[in-house]
């Protein structure tokens, strides 16, 4: 991740359809049509003959518009701070797909461009004035060669920066408690690589700014394809259904079968009795842990160390272990009272087990070490509430909110031509309401 190791992603690592990008199949058609039009005008020797442009007629006359050199800048107007991501992908697109087709052969002209860019993981800030933006990418070159790439480059910047910034904000809400990245099921498989990369950038940016050491947790291997991460997770409701809702039996089979490096995290809301089932699965796992140790198999015992329990109660259910108090809506789904109940039950579970004195302290520690993971409808506001109340959560699982893109989370990027080159001089040519802007973080790339 660039700003943290000053290394940019290679185009070969992205797995993109370069042929399709070069042919414009991912570009808005009007950009493709304009590039073709300008190419045709250039071949015809067309020059400017109008009289209503912004330049004096004497200076504008005879300009070969099909060869027009322009300066374009890419920027976002997300309110406040944006963690920038997708720059390396945009640069790879420019490097690999700038040019034109000559018959069946693609002529790459990327080396003729002048390119400046920030690094992935950098930040920009917007205060509401569209004439005062911080570009993350600036390109000078013949417009028809790179103009059709506006769609693809904006797509990478918008999506990746949105997820990176949302990740950053949700970690601020969690006060640095790890946030599990669970949105894969809510979008197409083809976006998982860029999404997971953006999430990891958001985590890295948070660690950088807060001097923290939060680890990224992704759910699919594809989400780690660009940065070497591997998917992980808990168990699934479907798995518990295969075991007839017997959570202790399901977790014992899980622990016996899967490698010990996979965390043993039990999903305990299947029967809508989280505290009861958390205690039952903890007791079953500890019993096998103890049996193996007493049998002289200390290397096998860690298979049965329960890492955590996950609460994922549906938002329209009240856990059977909660007696109604006040507004019943406050007890629906995963709520503070339910988490406290589960933590209390876990911490004291060992007290009801029939244990020799020599095992009681280890049993107490075993129960205290079981983490609580919560998921289901979590977003920054709910996480911030849990943190203000001191709810004993260890990990938050978040899904579709990472994709949120409205109002304060709208991270849409724009690309504007702001200057044109005339007679070797770069002249302002932005649409009304925009202008060429500076960003000291821009670095000359090539």
N, C-alpha and C positions, 0 to 999 in steps of 0.2 A: 504494500500500500504506500503510495508514492511519498507523501509528505513525511512519513515516518521512516522510510528507508531510501528515499530519493531514487527509486527504481520504478520505471513505468512498465505497464503490462505490454507484452509483445502481441502483435496481431495474431500470431499463430496460436496463442493460448485462448483466444476468444471463441473459436469454433463458429464463426459467422459465415453466412452465405455470400462470399465475396463476389461471385459471378452475378448473383441477383442484385446486390448493392450497386455494382458497376453499371448494370443495365437499367437501374432505376425502378425496379419492381417494388421497392420499399419506400420510394419517394412519392410525395404528392405530385400528381401528374403535371400540374401546371409548372412546377420547377423543371421537369424533364422537357416539357414542350418549349419553355423559354430557352433552355440551353440549346435545343435543336434549332430553334428560330435564329438565335444569335450566331450559331455556326453557319447556318445558311446565308445570313446577311454578310458574314465575313467572307464566305466563298464568293459572293456576288460583288464584293468590293463596296458594299453600302457604307455611306457616311452620313453623318447628321446633317439634315437640311431644314430643320424646324426653326421657329422663331419665338417659341414660348417657354424656353428652358430657363434655368436659373443663371446661366452664364451669358455674358454679352454675346450677341450673335457673331461678332467677328472672331471671338475666341473659340466658340463652339463649332463653327462651320467646318465641315470636312473631317470631324472626328470619326474614326472607324469604330462604331458602337459595338459591333460583333466581337471586338477585341478588348472591350472595356475592362480595365483593371480597377478593382474595387477593394475597399476595406470593410470587412464585416465583423461585428462583435456579437458574442453570445452572452446572455445575462438572465438572471431571474429576478422577480419582484416578490418573492416570498417575504412576508413581513418579518423584520428582525434578522436573526442569524440563520444562515444556511450552511450546512456542511456539504461541500461540493464533492460530487462523485460522478463517474461516467466520463471524466475528461480523457483518461487514457483510451477508452473505447472510441470516443469521438476522434482523437488523434489518429488512432489506427485506421478508422474509416477514411479520414482525409489522406493518410499516407497510401492506403491500398486502392482507393477508388476515385481519386482526383484524376481527371483526364477526359478522353473522348474515344469514341469508337471509329476506327478506320476500316470499313468493311467488317470482317469478323475478328479483327484484332483490336484489343484495347491498348491505347497509348497512354501510359501513366505520366502525368505532368506534375506530380506532387512536389518534385524538387524545385519547381519554379515558384512555389508559394513561399511567402514569409508567414511564419506561424509563431504566435505567442500563446502561452497557456499557464494557468495555475496548476498545482498538483492535486491529485485526488486526496481528499482529506483536509484540504485548505478550507477556509471559511470566507464568506462574504456577508455583508449586512446591507439591508435595504430599509430606508426610512420614509418611503412613500412618495418620493419625487422621481418620476420616470426619466427626468433629465439628469439624475444623479444615481447612476447604477454602477456596479462593479463588474466589469466583464470578466468572465473566466476563460474566454477563448477569443483570440483576435487573428484574423487571417487576411492577408493581402495577396491578390492574385487575379488571374483572368476569371471573371465571374462564371462564364459558361462551363469552366472546367470543374468547379467545386460547388456551384449553386445548387444542383440537384441533391447534394448531400445534407442540405439544411434539415430535412425531415428526420433523417436517421440520427444525425448528431444531436439534435434537440431531444429526440426520444431517449437516447442514452442519458443525457444530462438531466432531463426532467425526472425520469423514473428513479435513477440511482440517487440523485440528490434528495429527492423526497424521502426515500427509505432511509438513507443515511441520517438525515436531519430528524426524522421521526424517531429513529433509534436513539439518537443523542438526547432528544427531549424526554423520551420515556425512561432512560437511565437517570436523567436528572430527577424525574418524579420518584423513581425507586431508590434514590439516594445511593446508587451504585450497587444495589442488589442485582444479581444476574437476571437477564431477561431472555427467555427462550424464544427463538425465532420460529413461529409456527404458521406462517401464512401460505405455505406451498399449495395447500388444497384449494385456495381461493383464486388461483390464476393458472395460466397455461404453463406446462412443464418447461417450455422454451425460455421462460424468463427467470428461472430459478438461479442460474449462474450469476447474472448481474444483480439479482435481488440479494443473494447471500453475500456477494462481494460488498454491496452497499451497506448492508447490515454490519459486516465486520469493520468497515471504515467508520461507521458511526460509533461502534464500541471503542475503536482505537482512538478516535477523536476525544471521546469522553475520558478515557484513561489519560490521554495527554493533558487535557485541560484541568482535570481534577486529581492528577497524580495518583490514579487508582490502578488497579490490576484486575479489572473485570474480564472474565473470559467470554468469548463468543460461543453460543450454543445454537447450532443449526440442526434441522431435522432431516435433511436429505444430503446425500453426497454431492448432488449437482450444485447445491448452494455453495459448496466449498471448492468448486472446480477452478475458479480463478485465483484462489489464494491458499489452497491446500487443506482446507478444513474437511472434516468428516461428519456425516450425519449421526445424530443420536436421538435419544428420546426416552419415553417411559413405556408403559404397556398401553394397550388399547381396550376400549369397551368390547370390541368384537372378540378379542382374545379371551376376555372374561366370560363372554357368552358361550364360547366353546368349552369352558370349564364349568358351565351351569351356574355361573355367578359365585363359585367357590374361590374367593380371592386368595386365601392362604394356599390352597392346593395349586392354583395357577402360578403363584410366585415361587413356590418350591420347585415346580417343574422348570420355570424360567431360570432359576438359579442353578439347578443341576445341569442344564443343557447349554446355556449360552456362556461365552467366555467371561471370566471374572472382571475384565476391564469395562464391560458394559454395566453402567450403574443400575442397581436394583431399585426401581422406583415403582411402587404399587399404586395403581389407580383405585381409590377407595370409595368413590361415590356411586358405583354400579348398583348397589342395593339401597342407596339413599340413606345410609347409616354410616357416615364417614368416621366418626370417633370409634364406634364399635368395631368396624372392620379394620381400622388402622391398628387397633390394639390386637385384634385376632391375627393379622398378618405378621405383626411384629413378634408376637409370642411364638408363632410357628417357625419363623425364620431364625429367631434366637435359639429355639430348642434344637434345631439342626446344627446351627453354629456351635452350640455347646457340645452336642453329641460328638461331632467330629474332633473337637479339641480334646475331649476326654478319651476318644479312641486313638489318640496319638497321631492325628492327621491335621496338624496345624496349617499345612499348605492348602488343604481343601476347605477349611472353615471360612475363609474370606468370601467364598462364593455365596455365602448365606448372610453376609452383612447387608442389612437393608439400608440403602442410601437415603431413601425418602418415600413419602407418600404424596400423591397428587389429588387435589380436590378439584372437581370439575362439575359440580352440581348445576343442573340446568336452571336457567334464570327464572323459570316459572314453578320451581319446586322449593319447599322448605324441608331441610334435612329432618328425618324422623327423630333425631336425637335432640332437636331444639324445641323447647316448649315456647309457645307464642308469648311475646312480651311487647306491649304497645302496638305500634303499627306493624301488622304482619308482613307487609311488603319489605320491611328492612331485613327480614330473615330469609328472603328468597335468594336462590343461587349461592355462590360462594360469598359469604359475608363475614365481617369481622368476628361476630360471636361464634360462628362455626369454626373458624380457624383457632380461636382461643380454646374452644372446647376440645378440638383435636390435639392441640399442643399439651393441654392439661392432661388429657387421657394418656398420651404417649409418655409424658414425664413420670407418671405414677403407675404405668402399666405393670412394671416389674414387681411392685409391692404385692400384687395379688398372685404371683407365681410361687409355686412350691420349690424353693431353691435352697441348696446348702449355703451356709454362711459364706463359704469361699467364693461363691458365684454372685452374691448379691450386688457387690459394687460394680462388677463388670456388666451385669444386667442393667443397672442404673445408667451407666455410661452408654451402653448400647442404645437404650431408649432415648436418652437425651440427644444422641447424635443423629437420630432420624430427622431428616430435613422435611420441611413442608413446602410443596410446590402448589401454586394455585393457577388456575386457568379458567377461561370462560368469560368473555365480555370485558376483559381488562383493557383499559386505556389510561392515559396519563392522569385524568381526573380521579379515577377510582384508585389507582395506585397511590397517588398523592394522599388521598384520604386514608388509606390503610397505613401509610407511613406516619402521617400526623397522629393517628391513634395508637401507634406502636404495635400494630398487629404482627404477631410472630411468623411472618412469611420469610422464607429463605430464597425462593426463586419465583419469578412471575413468568407465566406463559402467555404470550400475546400472539394473536393471529392477524385478522384482516385489518386491524388499526394501522399496521405498518404501511398500508396502502392509502391511508386517508389523505385526501387532496382537495380540501375545500376551505375557504376562509383563511384562517391562520396557518393552515398546513399546505395551502396551494403553492406548489413549487414549480409551476410551469415556466419553462425557459423560452426566450425569444431570441431571434437572430435578426439583426438589422444591418443593412448596408448604410454606413455613415459617412464614407468618403469615396471619392473617385479620383483617379489619376488623370490629369490633363497636362500635357507638355512637361512631364516629369515632376509635377507638383501635385500633392495630395490636397484636394479641395473638399470642404464640408458638403455633404449631399444626403443628410439624414432627412427622413420625413418629419413634418412639423410635430413638435412635442418630444422629439428624441435628439440626441447629439452623441458625438464620439466622447467616450469617457475613459478614464484611466483607472488602473488598479496596480498598485506597486508590487503585488504578488505575481503579476504576469512575468513569465520567463520566456526568452527566445528559445524556441524548440528547434526549428530549422528555417 
